[in-house]
Amino acid sequence: MDNLDNPQTGIMRKQQLTEAEMAEVTALVALSKIYDGIDLTLLLEMMKDRTGSDTNDFLYYVDGKLVGALALDSFGTEDKEMTGFVHPDYRRKGIFSALVHEVKVDAKARGIHQLIFVCDRFSRSGQAFIEAIGAHYDFSEHRMLLVDFKERDSDSYKAHIVLQPATLADADILAYVSATSFGESERRTKEHLEQDIPHPRRRYYMAMLGDEPVGCFNLWSSDTIGIYAFCVLPNYRKRGFGRQMLEQIIRQVRAETRQPITLEVDTTNTNAYELYRSCGFRETTTVGYYVIDLT
């Protein structure tokens, strides 16, 4: 809980961080890269992007020094992704467990059913955190960066698709395409989309073959341009539409900016992984997703 006599001792629960707090977190993240060799850009992006009134950031101070941080994503109502870090000199003191306990109490009160800890699969400290908090492994993703774009001659495609910007009015069809492609709940997908589509840094697109949707994806703008939820409906797979989508996305982004282009792919999705590799993406790290059930 917050210590009202000295707010910089123990856990602080935050809706938005001040510039000074953000600078402290940034320094802590930089230390993680030096000490553990892991990239916690996700933590910074989460904390920079707060617009609502929910408490999603939890900071741990010892004698006025920030030594731990845990952040939840801003989306979703039934589950939340989270990531965090503890200063190397303050590990094995129960700090991360205390942060997770505080988050669990808060999440239960908000009706959240699951917390999903995102962690580099090769981080020894991260794996120690997972063991300490009792999370169980769910799946892993490769994070990939476009290194050398390789595109095909457009004449090699028998049928051509068009990318169409999507808005809230398209939430139903986006939910259908995404949920059908990923084998997920259409209701929950639509709930997530209705929260996500209006975000100023998020852009959704549908891939259309005439009047028929073939697939969809979204772009997230930060220090990089991330391609997320990239999917093709099962009936349209193995016909070159996925590669067309990807090539068109890359050309569009490169016409707008020189920012790096990134994406993520499930480590078991070999078809998508080979597609991304063939277009010039290379993996930079592999992250695991570990679940804490709150029900």
C-alpha positions in Angstrom: 0.0 0.0 0.0 1.0 3.7 -0.4 2.8 5.1 2.6 1.2 8.5 3.1 3.9 9.9 5.4 6.7 9.1 2.9 5.2 8.3 -0.5 8.7 7.2 -1.8 8.9 4.3 0.6 7.2 1.0 -0.4 4.7 0.6 -3.3 3.2 3.6 -5.2 0.1 3.0 -7.3 0.0 5.3 -10.3 -2.6 6.2 -13.0 0.0 8.4 -14.8 3.7 9.0 -14.2 5.3 12.4 -13.7 8.2 13.4 -15.8 10.5 12.6 -12.9 9.0 9.2 -12.3 9.3 8.4 -16.0 12.9 9.4 -16.0 13.5 7.0 -13.0 11.8 4.1 -14.9 13.8 4.9 -18.0 17.0 4.7 -16.1 15.9 1.4 -14.5 15.1 0.0 -17.9 18.5 1.0 -19.3 20.1 -0.8 -16.4 18.1 -4.0 -17.3 19.6 -3.9 -20.8 23.2 -3.5 -19.4 22.8 -6.1 -16.6 20.6 -8.8 -18.1 20.8 -8.0 -21.8 17.0 -7.8 -22.1 15.0 -5.1 -23.8 12.1 -3.7 -21.7 10.9 -1.1 -24.2 7.4 -2.6 -23.7 7.5 -1.4 -20.1 8.3 2.1 -21.2 5.6 2.1 -23.9 3.0 1.0 -21.5 3.8 3.7 -19.0 4.1 6.5 -21.5 0.7 5.7 -23.0 -1.7 6.2 -20.1 -4.8 8.1 -20.9 -7.5 6.6 -18.6 -8.2 6.7 -14.9 -7.2 3.0 -14.1 -4.2 2.3 -11.9 -1.9 0.3 -14.2 1.6 1.3 -12.9 3.2 0.1 -9.7 6.5 1.5 -8.4 8.6 0.2 -5.5 10.9 2.6 -3.7 13.5 2.0 -1.0 14.7 5.1 0.8 13.5 7.3 -2.0 15.2 5.2 -4.7 13.1 3.5 -7.4 14.2 -0.2 -7.3 11.2 -2.0 -9.0 8.4 -1.4 -11.4 5.5 -3.4 -12.8 3.1 -2.2 -15.5 -0.1 -3.5 -16.9 -1.4 -2.9 -20.5 -4.2 -0.5 -20.9 -6.4 -2.8 -22.9 -8.7 -5.7 -22.1 -11.2 -6.2 -19.3 -10.8 -9.9 -18.5 -7.1 -10.3 -18.8 -4.1 -8.0 -18.7 -0.5 -8.4 -19.9 2.2 -7.1 -17.5 5.9 -6.8 -17.4 8.4 -5.5 -14.8 11.9 -5.3 -13.5 13.8 -5.1 -10.1 17.1 -3.4 -9.7 19.9 -6.1 -9.6 21.1 -4.9 -6.1 17.6 -5.4 -4.6 16.6 -8.8 -5.9 15.8 -11.8 -3.7 14.2 -9.4 -1.1 10.6 -10.1 -2.0 10.1 -6.9 -4.0 8.8 -8.3 -7.1 6.5 -10.7 -5.2 5.2 -7.7 -3.3 4.5 -5.8 -6.5 2.7 -8.8 -8.0 0.6 -9.2 -4.8 -0.5 -5.6 -5.0 -1.4 -6.0 -8.6 -3.4 -9.2 -8.0 -5.4 -7.5 -5.2 -6.2 -4.5 -7.5 -6.9 -6.7 -10.5 -9.4 -8.9 -8.6 -11.3 -5.8 -7.5 -11.5 -4.7 -11.1 -12.9 -8.1 -12.3 -9.8 -9.2 -14.1 -9.5 -13.0 -14.4 -6.0 -13.4 -15.6 -2.6 -11.6 -15.4 -0.2 -12.5 -18.2 3.5 -11.9 -17.4 5.6 -11.1 -20.5 9.2 -12.1 -20.1 12.3 -12.7 -22.3 12.5 -16.5 -22.3 16.3 -16.4 -21.9 16.3 -13.9 -18.9 17.5 -15.7 -15.8 16.1 -13.0 -13.5 12.8 -13.1 -15.4 12.5 -16.9 -15.1 13.3 -16.5 -11.3 10.4 -14.0 -11.0 8.1 -16.4 -12.8 9.0 -19.2 -10.4 8.6 -17.0 -7.4 5.1 -15.7 -8.4 3.8 -19.1 -9.5 2.9 -18.2 -13.1 2.5 -21.1 -15.6 3.8 -21.0 -19.2 1.3 -20.4 -22.0 3.2 -19.7 -25.3 6.1 -17.8 -26.8 6.6 -15.3 -29.6 9.6 -14.3 -31.7 10.0 -10.5 -31.9 11.2 -9.7 -35.4 12.7 -6.6 -37.1 12.7 -5.9 -40.9 16.3 -6.0 -41.9 16.3 -6.5 -45.7 13.0 -6.0 -47.5 12.5 -8.6 -50.3 9.4 -8.2 -52.4 8.1 -10.1 -55.4 7.1 -8.7 -58.8 3.4 -7.8 -58.5 2.8 -9.6 -61.8 3.5 -12.9 -60.0 0.2 -12.6 -58.1 -2.9 -14.1 -59.8 -5.4 -12.0 -57.8 -4.7 -8.6 -56.1 -5.9 -7.4 -52.8 -6.5 -3.8 -51.5 -5.7 -2.5 -48.0 -8.7 -0.6 -46.6 -8.5 1.5 -43.4 -10.9 0.3 -40.7 -12.8 2.2 -38.1 -15.2 1.5 -35.2 -17.9 1.0 -37.8 -16.0 -2.1 -39.0 -15.6 -3.6 -35.5 -18.0 -6.5 -36.2 -16.2 -7.6 -39.4 -12.8 -7.1 -37.9 -13.8 -9.2 -34.9 -15.0 -12.0 -37.2 -11.9 -12.0 -39.3 -9.5 -11.9 -36.4 -11.3 -14.3 -34.1 -11.8 -16.8 -37.0 -8.2 -16.6 -38.0 -6.8 -17.0 -34.5 -9.4 -19.4 -33.1 -10.5 -16.9 -30.4 -13.8 -15.6 -29.0 -15.5 -13.2 -31.3 -17.2 -11.5 -28.4 -14.0 -10.8 -26.5 -12.2 -9.8 -29.7 -14.8 -7.2 -30.4 -14.6 -5.9 -26.9 -10.9 -5.4 -27.3 -11.3 -3.8 -30.7 -13.8 -1.3 -29.4 -11.2 -0.2 -26.8 -8.3 -0.3 -29.2 -9.5 1.2 -32.5 -9.9 4.8 -31.2 -6.4 4.9 -29.8 -4.5 7.7 -31.6 -1.4 5.6 -32.2 -3.3 2.5 -33.5 -4.4 2.1 -37.1 -6.5 -0.9 -38.3 -6.7 -2.2 -41.8 -8.7 -4.9 -43.7 -7.3 -6.7 -46.8 -10.1 -6.8 -49.4 -10.5 -9.1 -52.4 -13.2 -7.2 -54.2 -16.0 -6.9 -51.6 -14.7 -9.8 -49.5 -12.4 -9.5 -46.5 -9.4 -11.7 -46.7 -7.5 -10.7 -43.6 -6.7 -7.8 -41.3 -3.9 -6.3 -39.1 -3.1 -3.1 -37.2 -0.2 -0.8 -36.9 1.1 0.6 -33.6 3.3 3.8 -33.8 6.0 4.4 -31.2 9.8 4.3 -31.5 9.1 1.6 -34.1 6.1 0.8 -36.3 4.8 -2.5 -35.1 2.6 -4.8 -37.2 0.1 -6.6 -34.9 -2.7 -9.2 -35.2 -1.7 -9.9 -38.8 -4.0 -12.7 -40.0 -5.6 -14.2 -43.1 -8.9 -16.1 -43.0 -8.4 -19.9 -43.4 -10.2 -20.1 -46.7 -7.8 -17.6 -48.3 -4.5 -19.1 -47.0 -1.8 -20.5 -49.3 -2.8 -18.2 -52.2 -0.2 -15.5 -51.7 -2.5 -13.0 -50.0 -0.5 -13.0 -46.8 2.6 -12.0 -48.6 0.7 -9.4 -50.6 -0.6 -7.9 -47.4 2.8 -7.8 -45.8 4.5 -6.2 -48.9 1.8 -3.5 -49.1 2.1 -2.7 -45.4 5.9 -2.3 -45.7 5.7 -0.1 -48.8 3.0 2.1 -47.2 5.0 2.5 -43.9 8.2 3.2 -45.7 6.5 5.9 -47.8 5.5 7.6 -44.5 8.5 7.1 -42.3 12.0 5.6 -41.9 11.2 4.2 -38.5 12.1 0.5 -38.0 9.3 -2.0 -38.7 8.7 -4.8 -36.2 6.3 -7.7 -35.6 5.7 -10.7 -33.4 4.9 -14.3 -34.3 4.0 -17.4 -32.3 7.0 -19.7 -32.2 4.8 -22.6 -33.3 3.4 -20.8 -36.3 6.0 -21.9 -38.8 4.1 -20.8 -41.9 3.9 -17.2 -40.7 7.5 -17.3 -39.4 8.8 -18.4 -42.8 6.7 -15.8 -44.6 8.2 -13.0 -42.4 11.7 -14.4 -42.9 11.2 -14.5 -46.7 10.2 -10.8 -46.7 13.3 -9.8 -44.8 12.4 -9.9 -41.1 14.8 -11.4 -38.6 14.2 -12.3 -34.9 15.7 -10.1 -32.3 14.5 -12.0 -29.2 12.0 -14.6 -28.0 9.5 -13.7 -25.3 7.3 -16.0 -23.2 3.8 -15.4 -21.8 3.1 -16.8 -18.3 -0.4 -16.8 -16.8 -1.6 -16.1 -13.3 -5.2 -17.2 -12.8 -7.1 -14.9 -10.4 -10.4 -16.9 -10.3 
